[in-house]
Amino acid sequence: MLWVVRVLTESGIASLKVDGCHATEEDWLKEKLKKDGDPVETHEFIKKLKETGKVRLYGCWLAPLQHSMLKKMT
């Protein structure tokens, strides 16, 4: 399974890590989200988006290919 599609699963999201250059900001962001009453975990945030009925997430094996082709064209 492609990693871009895998992150649409609960276990895939759980495997994500904050990029090294932003690692020092992770605790600050989680605290701010918590203080504002927003979901702290990515999975919970995506569930909130889904509950609106206005957001759909799709995974397609062509997405990485298309990205690669567009990158070559620029």
C-alpha positions as CSV (number, residue, x, y, z in Angstrom):
1,M,0.0,0.0,0.0
2,L,1.3,3.5,-0.8
3,W,2.2,5.6,2.2
4,V,0.0,8.4,1.1
5,V,-3.0,6.1,1.2
6,R,-1.9,4.4,4.4
7,V,-2.1,7.6,6.3
8,L,-5.8,7.6,5.7
9,T,-6.0,4.6,8.1
10,E,-5.9,4.8,11.9
11,S,-2.7,2.8,12.1
12,G,-1.1,4.8,9.3
13,I,-1.8,8.1,11.0
14,A,-0.4,6.7,14.3
15,S,2.8,6.0,12.5
16,L,3.3,9.6,11.4
17,K,6.0,11.6,13.2
18,V,6.5,15.4,13.3
19,D,9.3,16.4,10.9
20,G,12.7,16.9,12.7
21,C,12.8,20.6,12.0
22,H,9.5,21.1,13.8
23,A,10.0,18.6,16.6
24,T,10.6,21.4,19.1
25,E,7.2,22.8,18.3
26,E,5.2,19.6,18.7
27,D,4.4,20.1,22.4
28,W,3.6,23.7,21.9
29,L,1.1,22.9,19.1
30,K,-0.6,20.1,21.1
31,E,-1.0,22.3,24.1
32,K,-2.5,25.1,21.9
33,L,-4.9,22.7,20.2
34,K,-6.0,21.3,23.6
35,K,-6.4,24.8,25.1
36,D,-8.6,25.8,22.1
37,G,-10.7,22.7,22.4
38,D,-9.5,21.2,19.1
39,P,-8.5,17.6,18.6
40,V,-4.8,16.9,19.4
41,E,-4.4,13.7,17.6
42,T,-4.5,13.6,13.8
43,H,-7.0,10.7,13.7
44,E,-9.4,12.6,15.9
45,F,-9.0,15.7,13.7
46,I,-9.8,13.7,10.5
47,K,-12.9,12.2,12.3
48,K,-14.1,15.7,13.1
49,L,-13.7,16.7,9.4
50,K,-15.6,13.6,8.3
51,E,-18.5,14.4,10.7
52,T,-19.1,17.6,8.9
53,G,-20.2,15.6,5.8
54,K,-18.4,18.2,3.7
55,V,-14.9,16.6,3.5
56,R,-14.0,13.4,1.7
57,L,-10.5,11.9,1.5
58,Y,-9.5,9.7,-1.4
59,G,-6.4,7.6,-2.0
60,C,-5.4,6.7,-5.5
61,W,-2.4,4.8,-6.8
62,L,-2.1,7.4,-9.6
63,A,-1.5,10.3,-7.2
64,P,2.3,9.7,-6.7
65,L,2.7,9.2,-10.5
66,Q,0.9,12.4,-11.3
67,H,3.0,14.3,-8.7
68,S,6.1,12.9,-10.2
69,M,5.1,13.9,-13.7
70,L,4.2,17.4,-12.7
71,K,7.5,17.8,-10.9
72,K,9.4,16.9,-14.1
73,M,7.4,19.4,-16.1
74,T,8.3,22.4,-13.8
